[in-house]
Amino acid sequence: MALPLKWYKAAANAGDTDAYYRIGLMYEAGEGVKKNKDAALALYRKTAEDPDADQQEEAQAAVDRLEDELASRAPVT
């Protein structure tokens, strides 16, 4: 596990929802972890839902962007 990820996970487990945003960035970009936009979206949502998070607005923008991106890749039935 990449060292930044280890520290961000520790912070997130301690209740720092901004750390979830940072982990989401890592998953979205594939930095130190396997790229996973679904995981990134879930992590961004945790931060966006916290009114006290410093990164709340950035996280909500990321949620909106990824929801649009992931919806466009869904198969049409």
N, CA, C and O atoms as a GROMACS GRO file, in nm:
protein
  308
    1MET      N    1   0.084  -0.118   0.000
    1MET     CA    2   0.000   0.000   0.000
    1MET      C    3   0.089   0.124   0.000
    1MET      O    4   0.187   0.131   0.074
    2ALA      N    5   0.054   0.219  -0.082
    2ALA     CA    6   0.130   0.343  -0.090
    2ALA      C    7   0.120   0.417   0.044
    2ALA      O    8   0.015   0.417   0.108
    3LEU      N    9   0.229   0.479   0.086
    3LEU     CA   10   0.233   0.547   0.215
    3LEU      C   11   0.124   0.655   0.229
    3LEU      O   12   0.057   0.659   0.332
    4PRO      N   13   0.104   0.742   0.128
    4PRO     CA   14  -0.004   0.842   0.144
    4PRO      C   15  -0.140   0.776   0.167
    4PRO      O   16  -0.219   0.824   0.248
    5LEU      N   17  -0.166   0.667   0.096
    5LEU     CA   18  -0.294   0.598   0.112
    5LEU      C   19  -0.309   0.547   0.255
    5LEU      O   20  -0.417   0.557   0.314
    6LYS      N   21  -0.202   0.494   0.310
    6LYS     CA   22  -0.206   0.443   0.448
    6LYS      C   23  -0.245   0.555   0.544
    6LYS      O   24  -0.328   0.535   0.632
    7TRP      N   25  -0.185   0.672   0.528
    7TRP     CA   26  -0.214   0.783   0.618
    7TRP      C   27  -0.354   0.840   0.595
    7TRP      O   28  -0.423   0.876   0.690
    8TYR      N   29  -0.394   0.848   0.470
    8TYR     CA   30  -0.530   0.898   0.442
    8TYR      C   31  -0.635   0.803   0.499
    8TYR      O   32  -0.737   0.847   0.551
    9LYS      N   33  -0.610   0.671   0.488
    9LYS     CA   34  -0.705   0.574   0.543
    9LYS      C   35  -0.712   0.586   0.695
    9LYS      O   36  -0.820   0.577   0.753
   10ALA      N   37  -0.597   0.607   0.758
   10ALA     CA   38  -0.596   0.624   0.903
   10ALA      C   39  -0.676   0.749   0.942
   10ALA      O   40  -0.753   0.746   1.038
   11ALA      N   41  -0.657   0.856   0.868
   11ALA     CA   42  -0.732   0.979   0.896
   11ALA      C   43  -0.881   0.959   0.872
   11ALA      O   44  -0.963   1.005   0.951
   12ALA      N   45  -0.916   0.891   0.764
   12ALA     CA   46  -1.057   0.865   0.734
   12ALA      C   47  -1.120   0.780   0.844
   12ALA      O   48  -1.232   0.807   0.887
   13ASN      N   49  -1.049   0.678   0.889
   13ASN     CA   50  -1.100   0.592   0.996
   13ASN      C   51  -1.115   0.668   1.127
   13ASN      O   52  -1.193   0.629   1.214
   14ALA      N   53  -1.041   0.777   1.142
   14ALA     CA   54  -1.051   0.861   1.261
   14ALA      C   55  -1.161   0.967   1.248
   14ALA      O   56  -1.182   1.047   1.339
   15GLY      N   57  -1.231   0.966   1.133
   15GLY     CA   58  -1.344   1.058   1.114
   15GLY      C   59  -1.317   1.178   1.026
   15GLY      O   60  -1.403   1.266   1.016
   16ASP      N   61  -1.202   1.183   0.962
   16ASP     CA   62  -1.169   1.296   0.874
   16ASP      C   63  -1.226   1.269   0.735
   16ASP      O   64  -1.166   1.198   0.655
   17THR      N   65  -1.344   1.327   0.707
   17THR     CA   66  -1.407   1.300   0.578
   17THR      C   67  -1.331   1.364   0.461
   17THR      O   68  -1.347   1.320   0.347
   18ASP      N   69  -1.250   1.466   0.487
   18ASP     CA   70  -1.167   1.520   0.379
   18ASP      C   71  -1.066   1.417   0.330
   18ASP      O   72  -1.024   1.420   0.214
   19ALA      N   73  -1.026   1.327   0.418
   19ALA     CA   74  -0.934   1.220   0.378
   19ALA      C   75  -1.000   1.129   0.274
   19ALA      O   76  -0.932   1.078   0.184
   20TYR      N   77  -1.130   1.108   0.287
   20TYR     CA   78  -1.201   1.028   0.186
   20TYR      C   79  -1.189   1.093   0.048
   20TYR      O   80  -1.173   1.024  -0.053
   21TYR      N   81  -1.196   1.224   0.045
   21TYR     CA   82  -1.182   1.297  -0.082
   21TYR      C   83  -1.044   1.270  -0.141
   21TYR      O   84  -1.031   1.243  -0.260
   22ARG      N   85  -0.940   1.278  -0.059
   22ARG     CA   86  -0.803   1.255  -0.106
   22ARG      C   87  -0.786   1.112  -0.157
   22ARG      O   88  -0.719   1.089  -0.258
   23ILE      N   89  -0.845   1.016  -0.087
   23ILE     CA   90  -0.838   0.877  -0.132
   23ILE      C   91  -0.914   0.863  -0.264
   23ILE      O   92  -0.870   0.791  -0.354
   24GLY      N   93  -1.027   0.931  -0.275
   24GLY     CA   94  -1.103   0.929  -0.400
   24GLY      C   95  -1.021   0.980  -0.517
   24GLY      O   96  -1.025   0.924  -0.627
   25LEU      N   97  -0.945   1.087  -0.493
   25LEU     CA   98  -0.857   1.139  -0.599
   25LEU      C   99  -0.757   1.033  -0.643
   25LEU      O  100  -0.728   1.018  -0.762
   26MET      N  101  -0.704   0.960  -0.546
   26MET     CA  102  -0.606   0.855  -0.578
   26MET      C  103  -0.670   0.746  -0.663
   26MET      O  104  -0.612   0.701  -0.762
   27TYR      N  105  -0.791   0.702  -0.624
   27TYR     CA  106  -0.859   0.598  -0.702
   27TYR      C  107  -0.899   0.648  -0.841
   27TYR      O  108  -0.890   0.573  -0.938
   28GLU      N  109  -0.942   0.770  -0.850
   28GLU     CA  110  -0.983   0.822  -0.981
   28GLU      C  111  -0.864   0.828  -1.076
   28GLU      O  112  -0.876   0.796  -1.195
   29ALA      N  113  -0.749   0.868  -1.025
   29ALA     CA  114  -0.630   0.884  -1.110
   29ALA      C  115  -0.546   0.757  -1.119
   29ALA      O  116  -0.460   0.746  -1.206
   30GLY      N  117  -0.571   0.661  -1.030
   30GLY     CA  118  -0.488   0.542  -1.028
   30GLY      C  119  -0.349   0.569  -0.971
   30GLY      O  120  -0.251   0.510  -1.015
   31GLU      N  121  -0.341   0.658  -0.874
   31GLU     CA  122  -0.213   0.694  -0.812
   31GLU      C  123  -0.192   0.612  -0.686
   31GLU      O  124  -0.255   0.639  -0.583
   32GLY      N  125  -0.104   0.512  -0.692
   32GLY     CA  126  -0.074   0.428  -0.578
   32GLY      C  127  -0.175   0.318  -0.555
   32GLY      O  128  -0.158   0.235  -0.466
   33VAL      N  129  -0.281   0.317  -0.635
   33VAL     CA  130  -0.386   0.215  -0.627
   33VAL      C  131  -0.433   0.186  -0.770
   33VAL      O  132  -0.406   0.262  -0.862
   34LYS      N  133  -0.504   0.075  -0.785
   34LYS     CA  134  -0.563   0.045  -0.916
   34LYS      C  135  -0.674   0.145  -0.943
   34LYS      O  136  -0.758   0.171  -0.857
   35LYS      N  137  -0.675   0.201  -1.062
   35LYS     CA  138  -0.778   0.299  -1.099
   35LYS      C  139  -0.916   0.237  -1.084
   35LYS      O  140  -0.943   0.128  -1.134
   36ASN      N  141  -1.005   0.310  -1.014
   36ASN     CA  142  -1.140   0.258  -0.989
   36ASN      C  143  -1.232   0.378  -0.968
   36ASN      O  144  -1.241   0.433  -0.857
   37LYS      N  145  -1.301   0.418  -1.072
   37LYS     CA  146  -1.386   0.536  -1.064
   37LYS      C  147  -1.511   0.513  -0.980
   37LYS      O  148  -1.564   0.607  -0.922
   38ASP      N  149  -1.558   0.388  -0.972
   38ASP     CA  150  -1.672   0.360  -0.886
   38ASP      C  151  -1.634   0.380  -0.739
   38ASP      O  152  -1.711   0.437  -0.662
   39ALA      N  153  -1.517   0.334  -0.701
   39ALA     CA  154  -1.469   0.353  -0.564
   39ALA      C  155  -1.447   0.501  -0.537
   39ALA      O  156  -1.482   0.551  -0.430
   40ALA      N  157  -1.391   0.572  -0.634
   40ALA     CA  158  -1.369   0.716  -0.618
   40ALA      C  159  -1.502   0.788  -0.594
   40ALA      O  160  -1.511   0.873  -0.506
   41LEU      N  161  -1.603   0.753  -0.670
   41LEU     CA  162  -1.734   0.816  -0.656
   41LEU      C  163  -1.790   0.793  -0.516
   41LEU      O  164  -1.841   0.886  -0.454
   42ALA      N  165  -1.780   0.671  -0.466
   42ALA     CA  166  -1.830   0.641  -0.331
   42ALA      C  167  -1.757   0.723  -0.225
   42ALA      O  168  -1.818   0.771  -0.130
   43LEU      N  169  -1.627   0.738  -0.242
   43LEU     CA  170  -1.548   0.816  -0.146
   43LEU      C  171  -1.579   0.964  -0.156
   43LEU      O  172  -1.589   1.033  -0.054
   44TYR      N  173  -1.595   1.014  -0.277
   44TYR     CA  174  -1.633   1.155  -0.294
   44TYR      C  175  -1.768   1.184  -0.227
   44TYR      O  176  -1.787   1.290  -0.167
   45ARG      N  177  -1.860   1.089  -0.238
   45ARG     CA  178  -1.993   1.108  -0.178
   45ARG      C  179  -1.983   1.124  -0.026
   45ARG      O  180  -2.055   1.205   0.032
   46LYS      N  181  -1.893   1.047   0.037
   46LYS     CA  182  -1.878   1.058   0.183
   46LYS      C  183  -1.838   1.200   0.222
   46LYS      O  184  -1.887   1.254   0.321
   47THR      N  185  -1.749   1.259   0.145
   47THR     CA  186  -1.706   1.395   0.176
   47THR      C  187  -1.816   1.495   0.141
   47THR      O  188  -1.840   1.588   0.218
   48ALA      N  189  -1.881   1.476   0.028
   48ALA     CA  190  -1.985   1.570  -0.016
   48ALA      C  191  -2.102   1.574   0.083
   48ALA      O  192  -2.168   1.677   0.097
   49GLU      N  193  -2.127   1.463   0.151
   49GLU     CA  194  -2.240   1.455   0.244
   49GLU      C  195  -2.209   1.516   0.380
   49GLU      O  196  -2.299   1.532   0.462
   50ASP      N  197  -2.083   1.550   0.405
   50ASP     CA  198  -2.044   1.606   0.535
   50ASP      C  199  -2.041   1.758   0.527
   50ASP      O  200  -1.953   1.814   0.463
   51PRO      N  201  -2.136   1.826   0.592
   51PRO     CA  202  -2.141   1.972   0.583
   51PRO      C  203  -2.019   2.042   0.646
   51PRO      O  204  -1.995   2.159   0.619
   52ASP      N  205  -1.943   1.970   0.728
   52ASP     CA  206  -1.825   2.028   0.792
   52ASP      C  207  -1.696   2.001   0.715
   52ASP      O  208  -1.590   2.050   0.755
   53ALA      N  209  -1.703   1.926   0.608
   53ALA     CA  210  -1.583   1.892   0.532
   53ALA      C  211  -1.531   2.015   0.457
   53ALA      O  212  -1.607   2.087   0.393
   54ASP      N  213  -1.400   2.037   0.467
   54ASP     CA  214  -1.338   2.149   0.396
   54ASP      C  215  -1.349   2.131   0.244
   54ASP      O  216  -1.359   2.229   0.170
   55GLN      N  217  -1.347   2.008   0.199
   55GLN     CA  218  -1.349   1.977   0.056
   55GLN      C  219  -1.490   1.943   0.006
   55GLN      O  220  -1.504   1.881  -0.100
   56GLN      N  221  -1.594   1.984   0.079
   56GLN     CA  222  -1.730   1.945   0.043
   56GLN      C  223  -1.768   1.989  -0.098
   56GLN      O  224  -1.823   1.909  -0.175
   57GLU      N  225  -1.741   2.113  -0.134
   57GLU     CA  226  -1.780   2.163  -0.267
   57GLU      C  227  -1.703   2.091  -0.377
   57GLU      O  228  -1.760   2.056  -0.480
   58GLU      N  229  -1.573   2.070  -0.356
   58GLU     CA  230  -1.492   1.999  -0.456
   58GLU      C  231  -1.541   1.856  -0.471
   58GLU      O  232  -1.547   1.802  -0.582
   59ALA      N  233  -1.576   1.794  -0.358
   59ALA     CA  234  -1.626   1.656  -0.362
   59ALA      C  235  -1.758   1.648  -0.436
   59ALA      O  236  -1.780   1.556  -0.514
   60GLN      N  237  -1.848   1.744  -0.412
   60GLN     CA  238  -1.977   1.743  -0.482
   60GLN      C  239  -1.958   1.762  -0.632
   60GLN      O  240  -2.027   1.699  -0.712
   61ALA      N  241  -1.866   1.849  -0.670
   61ALA     CA  242  -1.837   1.867  -0.812
   61ALA      C  243  -1.783   1.737  -0.872
   61ALA      O  244  -1.817   1.702  -0.985
   62ALA      N  245  -1.700   1.666  -0.797
   62ALA     CA  246  -1.646   1.538  -0.846
   62ALA      C  247  -1.758   1.434  -0.857
   62ALA      O  248  -1.760   1.357  -0.953
   63VAL      N  249  -1.850   1.433  -0.761
   63VAL     CA  250  -1.964   1.341  -0.766
   63VAL      C  251  -2.045   1.368  -0.892
   63VAL      O  252  -2.078   1.275  -0.966
   64ASP      N  253  -2.078   1.493  -0.916
   64ASP     CA  254  -2.159   1.529  -1.033
   64ASP      C  255  -2.089   1.488  -1.162
   64ASP      O  256  -2.151   1.432  -1.253
   65ARG      N  257  -1.959   1.516  -1.170
   65ARG     CA  258  -1.881   1.485  -1.290
   65ARG      C  259  -1.873   1.334  -1.313
   65ARG      O  260  -1.895   1.287  -1.425
   66LEU      N  261  -1.842   1.258  -1.208
   66LEU     CA  262  -1.829   1.114  -1.224
   66LEU      C  263  -1.963   1.046  -1.249
   66LEU      O  264  -1.970   0.950  -1.326
   67GLU      N  265  -2.070   1.094  -1.185
   67GLU     CA  266  -2.201   1.036  -1.212
   67GLU      C  267  -2.236   1.051  -1.360
   67GLU      O  268  -2.287   0.958  -1.422
   68ASP      N  269  -2.209   1.168  -1.416
   68ASP     CA  270  -2.235   1.190  -1.559
   68ASP      C  271  -2.148   1.098  -1.644
   68ASP      O  272  -2.196   1.036  -1.739
   69GLU      N  273  -2.020   1.089  -1.609
   69GLU     CA  274  -1.927   1.006  -1.686
   69GLU      C  275  -1.966   0.859  -1.678
   69GLU      O  276  -1.968   0.790  -1.780
   70LEU      N  277  -1.997   0.810  -1.559
   70LEU     CA  278  -2.030   0.669  -1.543
   70LEU      C  279  -2.167   0.637  -1.605
   70LEU      O  280  -2.186   0.527  -1.656
   71ALA      N  281  -2.259   0.730  -1.601
   71ALA     CA  282  -2.390   0.708  -1.664
   71ALA      C  283  -2.377   0.697  -1.815
   71ALA      O  284  -2.450   0.621  -1.879
   72SER      N  285  -2.284   0.772  -1.872
   72SER     CA  286  -2.267   0.769  -2.017
   72SER      C  287  -2.203   0.640  -2.065
   72SER      O  288  -2.213   0.606  -2.183
   73ARG      N  289  -2.138   0.567  -1.976
   73ARG     CA  290  -2.077   0.440  -2.017
   73ARG      C  291  -2.171   0.321  -1.996
   73ARG      O  292  -2.142   0.210  -2.040
   74ALA      N  293  -2.285   0.345  -1.927
   74ALA     CA  294  -2.380   0.238  -1.901
   74ALA      C  295  -2.445   0.193  -2.032
   74ALA      O  296  -2.474   0.275  -2.119
   75PRO      N  297  -2.466   0.064  -2.046
   75PRO     CA  298  -2.531   0.015  -2.169
   75PRO      C  299  -2.675   0.062  -2.178
   75PRO      O  300  -2.745   0.070  -2.077
   76VAL      N  301  -2.718   0.091  -2.297
   76VAL     CA  302  -2.857   0.133  -2.322
   76VAL      C  303  -2.937   0.009  -2.351
   76VAL      O  304  -2.900  -0.073  -2.436
   77THR      N  305  -3.050  -0.006  -2.281
   77THR     CA  306  -3.134  -0.126  -2.302
   77THR      C  307  -3.266  -0.091  -2.361
   77THR      O  308  -3.349  -0.179  -2.385
   0.00000   0.00000   0.00000
